[in-house]
Amino acid sequence: MAIILELHASPRLLRHVCAVADVAAFLAARTAARGRPVDRRLVETAALLHDVDKLFPPRDPRRAGGHGAAGATWLTEQGWAELAGPVAGHPVGRLLDHEGDAAAWLAAAPLETLIVAYADKRAAQRLEPMAARFARWRRDHPDRDGSLGRAWAIAVELEHQVCGAAGVTPPTVGRLRWVGRATARARR
């Protein structure tokens, strides 16, 4: 949280990363409670920092590589390479990287990466159905409607995998509210 505050996140971006981190924490806790190994600290930290590259100025060379990859590169350079995978793998467009064989990607990707990617699809400013997020992306980016439609099919499989690991259904996904306390500590 100190990093996000230090980089002067806008209130809107701050609400988003907090919501994603709370959802990811909920999913990781539920997954761990079912006996599946998951690095909860990694999930929570990566979820909180998943949009770190959006905090760089628009023409900043650190944005090279595109959204997600730029944040992963920066985190690696800062000495936090373990966060790179989940941060690089979260953007909706990255789902299309696996379009040819989404099942293989879902089976091979670390659970931490899948949880962060899914939490981002469920939280804008607050927790919402994944369909609502995709509908907004389609409305805001009509030029990408075709690719978003293809990404949707993979996102549905992602949802099935993550919710199955956590032992929840999509309507019962919640938020494990921890980020507010972390924010208060970081501001002191």
Backbone as a ProteinNet text record, in pm:
[ID]
protein_1_A
[PRIMARY]
MAIILELHASPRLLRHVCAVADVAAFLAARTAARGRPVDRRLVETAALLHDVDKLFPPRDPRRAGGHGAAGATWLTEQGWAELAGPVAGHPVGRLLDHEGDAAAWLAAAPLETLIVAYADKRAAQRLEPMAARFARWRRDHPDRDGSLGRAWAIAVELEHQVCGAAGVTPPTVGRLRWVGRATARARR
[TERTIARY]
83.5	0	87.6	198.1	288.2	335	360.3	403.8	293.5	170.1	58	41.1	48.9	33	150.4	271	390.6	384.5	323	312.3	188.9	118	4.9	-109.5	-159.5	-275.1	-395	-470.5	-593.9	-691.8	-788.5	-888.9	-958.9	-986.8	-1054.6	-967.7	-840.7	-751.6	-729.1	-719.2	-701.5	-820.5	-942.8	-1061.7	-1058.4	-1015.8	-1011.1	-910.8	-787.5	-687.9	-725	-787.1	-833.4	-943.4	-1036.6	-1144.1	-1087.8	-997.1	-936.5	-860.8	-784.9	-708.4	-800.2	-910.9	-1006.1	-1070.3	-1107.1	-1166.6	-1062.9	-942.6	-836.5	-806.5	-806	-781.5	-891.5	-1015.6	-1128.6	-1108.7	-1076.4	-1060.4	-941.6	-831.6	-713.3	-740.5	-809.8	-841.9	-932.8	-1031.6	-1122.9	-1049.7	-960.3	-882	-793	-723.9	-636.7	-717.1	-835.5	-920.7	-962.6	-962.5	-998	-876.4	-761	-641	-556.9	-593.3	-513.1	-399.8	-278.5	-167.9	-178.8	-175.8	-179.6	-103.5	-22.2	54.8	-33.9	-101.1	-197.6	-130.1	-14.2	55.7	90.6	135.7	166.8	41	-68.9	-194.9	-237	-237.2	-283.1	-194.3	-62.4	30.3	21.8	20.2	10.5	-121.4	-229.5	-359.2	-356.8	-294	-285	-199.9	-97.1	-4.3	-30.4	-140.4	-160.9	-166.2	-205.9	-213.9	-105.3	6.7	111.2	158.8	158.8	206.8	113.6	-9.8	-101.2	-62.9	27.5	71.4	190.5	247.4	356.3	298.7	369.1	319.9	295.6	201.7	162	276.9	375.2	483.9	609.1	594.1	706.5	755.9	887.2	941.1	916.1	885	855.2	725.7	646.5	521.3	544.6	667.5	699.2	658.9	607.5	566	417.4	349.2	204.6	162.3	33.6	-23.8	-2.3	29.6	57.2	204.9	254	395.2	484.3	442.7	521.8	529.2	418.4	419.2	504.5	497.1	576.7	725.5	763.3	904	950.9	871	907.7	920.6	826.2	831.9	956.8	992.3	1113.6	1236.3	1240.6	1353.4	1363.6	1252	1251.2	1289	1304.4	1342	1226.2	1111.2	992.5	949.1	1042.4	1016.6	902.7	881.1	774.4	636.2	623.7	495	471.6	576.6	569.7	465.2	460.2	366	221	173.9	34.3	4.3	99.2	75.9	72.6	165.1	168	45.3	-5.3	-114	-254	-270.9	-406	-487.5	-429.9	-515.8	-609.4	-725.8	-824.1	-766.3	-686	-625.1	-531.6	-472.1	-381.5	-456.1	-585.6	-662.3	-650.1	-639.9	-631.7	-497.7	-396.4	-268.2	-286.1	-391.9	-414.4	-534.6	-578.6	-698.9	-690.4	-572.9	-558.1	-576.8	-535.5	-547	-564.6	-680.7	-709.6	-706.5	-751.2	-753.2	-611.9	-516.7	-378.3	-323.7	-353.3	-307.5	-368.2	-497.4	-564.4	-507.2	-466.6	-410.1	-266.4	-193.5	-50.9	-20	-103.7	-73.9	-79	9.4	2.1	-133.7	-184.5	-314.9	-316.3	-204.9	-196.2	-223.3	-170	-192.7	-339.7	-399.4	-540.1	-630.2	-600.5	-682.8	-676.3	-556.4	-543.6	-615	-598.9	-665.2	-817	-869	-1014	-1065.6	-994.2	-1037.7	-1049.1	-957.6	-963.6	-1086.3	-1132.4	-1252	-1379.5	-1370.6	-1487.8	-1498.8	-1392.6	-1394.3	-1351.8	-1441.5	-1406	-1381.2	-1483.3	-1476	-1531.2	-1603.5	-1661.6	-1679.3	-1712.3	-1735.9	-1861.3	-1853	-1966.8	-1957	-2065.1	-2058.5	-1960.1	-1894.3	-1798.8	-1866.2	-1989.1	-2061.8	-2076.8	-2093.1	-2105.2	-1974.7	-1860.7	-1730.5	-1710.6	-1740.7	-1723.2	-1817.7	-1939.1	-2034.5	-1980.8	-1922.1	-1865.8	-1747.4	-1660.2	-1545.4	-1593.3	-1695.9	-1748.7	-1808.1	-1877.2	-1935.4	-1825.7	-1724.8	-1617.5	-1518.3	-1510.8	-1414.4	-1483.5	-1577	-1650.4	-1558.7	-1443.3	-1347.9	-1287.2	-1299.7	-1244.9	-1353.2	-1472.7	-1584.1	-1555	-1495.3	-1465.1	-1366.4	-1258.5	-1158.8	-1214.2	-1299.5	-1360	-1455	-1523.3	-1610.2	-1530.7	-1415.4	-1330.8	-1271.2	-1232.7	-1177.3	-1282.7	-1409	-1517.9	-1523.6	-1511.9	-1520.4	-1410	-1291.7	-1181	-1203.5	-1257.1	-1283.8	-1386.1	-1481.3	-1579.7	-1509.4	-1415.5	-1338.2	-1250.8	-1192.9	-1112.6	-1198.7	-1319.6	-1411.7	-1443.1	-1469.1	-1500.7	-1383.8	-1263.7	-1145.2	-1120.4	-1122.7	-1091.7	-1201.6	-1325.8	-1435.2	-1435.3	-1402	-1393	-1282.9	-1167.7	-1057.8	-1096.3	-1173.5	-1214.6	-1338.7	-1407.3	-1527.9	-1645	-1653.2	-1762.2	-1825.8	-1942	-2004.2	-1984	-1989.1	-1967.6	-2054.5	-2183.9	-2262.8	-2220.7	-2146.7	-2107.4	-1965.1	-1898.6	-1766.2	-1783.6	-1692.6	-1700.1	-1568.2	-1560.7	-1440.3	-1393.8	-1266.6	-1205.5	-1142.7	-1211.1	-1171.5	-1051	-936.8	-811.6	-737.5	-767.6	-689.4	-709.5	-827.8	-851.7	-754.5	-730.8	-635.2	-493.6	-459.7	-325.9	-305.6	-410.2	-402.4	-379.8	-452.4	-437.3	-295.2	-241.1	-103.8	-3.8	-22.8	71.3	68.2	-44.9	-56.7	5.2	29.4	88.3	232.8
-118.8	0	124.6	118.2	234	269.5	169.2	194.7	266.2	218.1	279.1	424.8	449.7	586.2	674.3	618.6	692.7	736.5	653.6	683.5	768.7	811.8	905.5	850.8	735.8	678.1	770.5	783.3	862.3	790.2	862.2	794.7	680.3	699	595	469.7	488.1	373.3	307.8	387.8	334	246.7	292.7	211.1	80.7	88.8	-31.8	-133.2	-91.5	-188.7	-245.2	-163.7	-213.2	-317.8	-292.2	-388.9	-519.5	-509.5	-630.2	-707.7	-636.8	-703.9	-771.1	-707.1	-768.1	-893.7	-888.8	-1005.8	-1116.9	-1082.7	-1183.2	-1247	-1166.6	-1219.4	-1316.7	-1283.5	-1372.3	-1506.6	-1500.9	-1623.7	-1705.9	-1639.1	-1710.9	-1775.3	-1704	-1759.5	-1881.2	-1871.9	-1985.3	-2104.3	-2076.2	-2182.3	-2251.2	-2172.2	-2228.7	-2309.6	-2262.5	-2333	-2470.3	-2486.4	-2616.3	-2707.1	-2660.3	-2742.5	-2730.2	-2639.7	-2619.8	-2523.6	-2557.4	-2465.8	-2339	-2226.2	-2096.6	-1998	-1916.8	-1816.6	-1693.5	-1685.1	-1576.9	-1440.2	-1431.8	-1302.6	-1256.7	-1348.7	-1316.5	-1269.2	-1340.6	-1303.3	-1162.8	-1137.1	-1008	-893.7	-914.5	-809.6	-785.7	-892.4	-876.7	-811.1	-847.1	-786.4	-636.8	-600.5	-459.5	-381.3	-445.4	-377.1	-409.6	-475.7	-522.5	-410.6	-291.9	-179.2	-74.9	-115	-18.7	60	-1.5	71.2	185.7	183.7	294.8	419.5	404	517.1	590.2	534.1	600.1	707.4	818.7	921.3	861.9	918.5	860.9	831	914.6	891.9	832.9	784.8	727.8	601.7	590.5	470.4	341.5	353.6	233.8	167	237.1	178	86	79.1	-7.3	-150.8	-217.4	-356.1	-371.5	-260.2	-265.1	-290.5	-272.6	-285.7	-426.4	-434.9	-563.2	-597.4	-609	-640.8	-528.8	-404.9	-291.4	-293.3	-319.7	-328.9	-444.3	-556.9	-674.2	-644.2	-576.1	-539.9	-446.9	-347	-252	-322.1	-408.4	-480.3	-568.2	-631.7	-713.9	-627	-511.1	-419.1	-369.6	-363.6	-319	-430.8	-553.2	-665.9	-754.4	-737	-814.9	-901.3	-979.9	-1061.9	-1161	-1205.4	-1302.7	-1246.9	-1114.5	-1051.5	-1039.2	-1058	-1031.9	-1117.1	-1246.1	-1333.8	-1293.4	-1281.5	-1240.5	-1100.7	-1007.7	-872.9	-874.9	-946.1	-953.7	-1026	-1123.2	-1206.9	-1155.7	-1040.1	-996.7	-926.5	-854.9	-779.3	-869.3	-816.3	-893	-934.1	-849.3	-881.9	-1000.3	-1025.5	-1139.6	-1271.9	-1271.1	-1394.6	-1444.4	-1352.1	-1391.1	-1455.1	-1433.2	-1500.5	-1652	-1695.5	-1838.1	-1890.3	-1809.9	-1842.3	-1979.1	-2014.4	-2142.3	-2262	-2249.1	-2360.8	-2309.4	-2250.9	-2194.6	-2301.8	-2421.9	-2529.7	-2562	-2562.9	-2591.5	-2479.5	-2354.8	-2242.2	-2249.5	-2273.8	-2280.9	-2393.2	-2500.5	-2613.5	-2585.6	-2507	-2486.4	-2358.9	-2258.1	-2130	-2144.9	-2073.7	-2076.8	-2026	-2088.5	-2050.6	-1903	-1852.9	-1712.8	-1620	-1653.1	-1572.9	-1576.2	-1693.8	-1707.3	-1628.9	-1633.4	-1561	-1410.7	-1356.6	-1212.3	-1174	-1253.1	-1223.8	-1224.3	-1322.4	-1331.3	-1219.1	-1189.9	-1081.7	-949.9	-926.5	-803.7	-802.9	-919.1	-925.9	-908.1	-916.4	-906.2	-773.7	-692.2	-569.6	-449.1	-355.1	-224.6	-133.8	-64.4	14.4	-65.4	-168.9	-258.2	-394.7	-493.5	-627.7	-626.3	-686.7	-694.2	-820.7	-860.2	-978.9	-956.1	-1061.1	-1051.2	-1001	-1039.8	-994.9	-843.1	-782.4	-636.4	-569.5	-624.4	-568.5	-578.4	-694.3	-711.3	-620.8	-604.4	-515.5	-372.3	-329.5	-193.9	-181.6	-282.5	-277.5	-271.5	-347.7	-345.6	-209.1	-150.3	-17.7	87.7	81.6	180.7	160.6	39	6.6	-69.8	-6.1	-78.2	-131.7	-71.3	-118.6	-253.7	-294.5	-421.5	-525.1	-504	-592.8	-737.7	-760.5	-897.6	-965.7	-895.8	-956.2	-974.2	-881.9	-897.3	-1017.3	-1040.8	-1158.1	-1287.4	-1291.3	-1410.5	-1423.3	-1310.5	-1312.4	-1357.7	-1321.5	-1360.8	-1512.8	-1583.9	-1730.1	-1787.4	-1729.8	-1777	-1734.1	-1613.4	-1563.7	-1651.6	-1703.2	-1793.5	-1919.5	-1971	-2087.3	-2050.6	-1930.7	-1881.2	-1875.1	-1821	-1811.1	-1949.5	-2043	-2179.5	-2239.9	-2221.4	-2278.3	-2215.6	-2082.8	-2015.2	-2040.3	-2027.4	-2052.4	-2197.9	-2288.9	-2429.7	-2452.7	-2389.5	-2403.3	-2347	-2237.7	-2171.9	-2235.6	-2320.7	-2384.2	-2289.2	-2193.1	-2095.5	-2091.5	-2032.3	-2005.2	-1856.5	-1815.4	-1673.5	-1577.8	-1607.4	-1512.8	-1503.8	-1604.4	-1601.1	-1549.9	-1507.1	-1446.5	-1319.5	-1298.5	-1181.3	-1109.1	-1020.4	-942.3	-971.7	-999.6	-1012.7	-875.9	-796.5	-656	-641.2	-627.2	-608.4	-483.5	-435.2	-327.3	-194.6	-171	-46.8	-29.8	-138.5	-133.2	-111.3	-175.8	-158.7	-15.4	43.3	183.1	276.5	254.7	339.1	328.9	205.4	187.5	257.6	246.7	306.5	458.9	514.9	661	719.9	636.9	688.1	721.6
0	0	0	69.7	73.2	-67.4	-150.9	-288.9	-366.2	-355	-425.6	-382.7	-253.6	-203.2	-244.8	-243.1	-282.2	-428.8	-512	-655.1	-686.5	-583.9	-596.4	-681.8	-643.2	-712	-697.1	-802.9	-796.4	-704	-648.9	-564.1	-637.7	-765.3	-843.9	-856.9	-891.7	-904.6	-768.6	-665.3	-530.8	-491.2	-519.6	-489.4	-568.3	-694.9	-778.7	-724.5	-699.3	-654.3	-517.2	-433.4	-303.1	-320.4	-410.4	-435.4	-491	-587.2	-644.9	-537.1	-454.2	-349	-247	-213.1	-119.2	-178	-306	-371.5	-382.4	-423	-435.2	-299.8	-194.1	-59.8	-18.7	-49.7	-20.4	-90.7	-220	-298.3	-249.9	-218.2	-169.9	-33.6	53.6	185.8	172.6	87.1	66.8	5.9	-87.5	-150.8	-47.9	33.9	137.8	238.7	273.4	369.4	316.5	185.9	125.9	111.5	160.8	158.1	32.1	-56.7	-178.2	-146.3	-182.1	-154.5	-239.2	-172.7	-240.5	-152.8	-214.8	-142.5	-125.9	-13.8	9.9	9	67.8	70.5	-71.4	-153.4	-292.7	-365.4	-347.8	-412.4	-369.2	-240.5	-189.3	-237	-234.3	-276.1	-426	-504.8	-650.2	-689.2	-622	-652.1	-621.7	-513.5	-477	-577.4	-632.4	-724	-871.1	-902.1	-1039.4	-1142.5	-1105.2	-1199.4	-1174.9	-1116.7	-1082.4	-1204.2	-1322.3	-1441.1	-1481	-1435.4	-1463.5	-1384	-1287.4	-1206.7	-1268.6	-1374.8	-1444.1	-1536.2	-1556.1	-1649.4	-1788.5	-1865.2	-1994.6	-2091.7	-2101.7	-2197	-2131.6	-2012.5	-1937.9	-2008.3	-2029.8	-2096	-2017.8	-1888.7	-1810	-1856.1	-1936.3	-1986.8	-2106.8	-2153.2	-2267.9	-2234.9	-2332.7	-2313.2	-2290.5	-2263.8	-2247.3	-2103.9	-2082.7	-1949.3	-1894.4	-1770.9	-1706.3	-1718.1	-1840.9	-1862	-1808.7	-1827.9	-1779	-1626.1	-1562	-1416.6	-1368.4	-1438.6	-1401.5	-1413.9	-1520.6	-1540	-1428.5	-1397.9	-1293.2	-1157.7	-1125.2	-997.2	-989.3	-1099.8	-1104.4	-1080.1	-1145.1	-1126.6	-982.1	-912.9	-773.4	-677.2	-729.8	-645.7	-604.2	-667.1	-633.9	-752.5	-803.3	-922.1	-900.7	-776.8	-750.7	-782.8	-788.6	-820.4	-971.1	-1049.6	-1193.9	-1266.2	-1237.6	-1308.2	-1291.3	-1167.3	-1148.9	-1204.8	-1193.6	-1245.4	-1397.9	-1459.3	-1606.3	-1660.5	-1586.2	-1636.2	-1612.4	-1549.8	-1512.1	-1621.4	-1717.7	-1810.9	-1892.6	-1922.8	-2000	-2135.6	-2194.5	-2323.5	-2316.7	-2199.1	-2184.8	-2197.2	-2172.2	-2189.4	-2333	-2427.5	-2568	-2603.3	-2519.5	-2542.5	-2536.8	-2470.7	-2447.9	-2527.7	-2624.2	-2700.3	-2767.3	-2815.8	-2884.3	-2794.2	-2669.1	-2576.4	-2434.1	-2409.3	-2276.8	-2169.7	-2201.2	-2101.5	-2053.9	-2145.6	-2106.8	-2018.9	-2053.4	-1972.4	-1832.8	-1824.7	-1694.6	-1608.6	-1671.4	-1597.2	-1552.6	-1632.4	-1605.5	-1526.4	-1537.4	-1472.1	-1320.5	-1251.1	-1105.2	-1056.7	-953.5	-899.6	-858.6	-808.7	-768.2	-886.3	-1003.2	-1123.5	-1163.5	-1157.3	-1195	-1099.9	-971.8	-874	-898.7	-919.9	-944.4	-1073.8	-1178.4	-1305.5	-1288.7	-1218.1	-1198.5	-1109.1	-1000.7	-910.8	-986.8	-1079.8	-1160.7	-1251.8	-1293.7	-1379.2	-1297.9	-1165.7	-1078.8	-1005.2	-1007.1	-926.9	-1010.1	-1020.5	-1077.2	-957.8	-913.3	-790.4	-672.9	-706.4	-606.9	-673.2	-593.4	-645.2	-731.1	-848	-938.8	-1023	-1086.6	-1172.8	-1288.4	-1327.7	-1437.5	-1564.8	-1586.8	-1706.4	-1708.9	-1593.7	-1587.3	-1626.4	-1582.5	-1620.2	-1771.2	-1827.9	-1972.2	-2050.3	-2002.9	-2070.8	-2072.6	-1962.2	-1956.7	-2051	-2053	-2144.6	-2288.4	-2321.5	-2458.8	-2493.2	-2397.3	-2419.8	-2435.7	-2350.6	-2352.2	-2466.2	-2519.2	-2625.3	-2738.8	-2809.5	-2914.3	-3024.9	-3042.1	-3141.9	-3104.8	-2979.7	-2932.9	-2904.9	-2954.6	-2922.9	-2960	-3075.1	-3116.6	-3024	-2989.8	-2902.2	-2761.1	-2716.5	-2584.1	-2581.3	-2692	-2700	-2688.9	-2754.5	-2745	-2605.5	-2546.5	-2410.4	-2310	-2335.6	-2245.3	-2229.5	-2340.1	-2334.4	-2244.6	-2252.4	-2169.1	-2024	-2005.3	-1869.7	-1797.7	-1870.5	-1809.6	-1757.3	-1834.8	-1788.6	-1669.3	-1673.4	-1560.3	-1434.5	-1448.8	-1335.5	-1279.3	-1367	-1325.2	-1246.8	-1297.4	-1233	-1095.4	-1087.9	-961.8	-858.2	-899.2	-804.7	-758.7	-848.9	-810.3	-706.7	-726	-630.2	-494.3	-496.4	-371.4	-309.5	-385.8	-333.3	-320.4	-412.4	-411.7	-549.6	-558.2	-687.3	-716.7	-842	-872.4	-790.9	-769	-689.1	-542.2	-492.3	-351.3	-329.6	-436.7	-421.1	-338.8	-246.7	-160.3	-151	-52.4	-26	115.7	130.2	261.6	289	364.9	379.4	471.3	409.4	482.2	436.9	317.9	258.6	331.5	385.1	458.4	574.2	646.4	758.4	707.4	596.7	539.5	492.1	437.9	392.3	510.7	617.2	736.7	792.2	796.4	844.6	753.3	622.7	527	531.5	568.2	573.6	699.4	800	925.5	908.3
[MASK]
++++++++++++++++++++++++++++++++++++++++++++++++++++++++++++++++++++++++++++++++++++++++++++++++++++++++++++++++++++++++++++++++++++++++++++++++++++++++++++++++++++++++++++++++++++++++++++

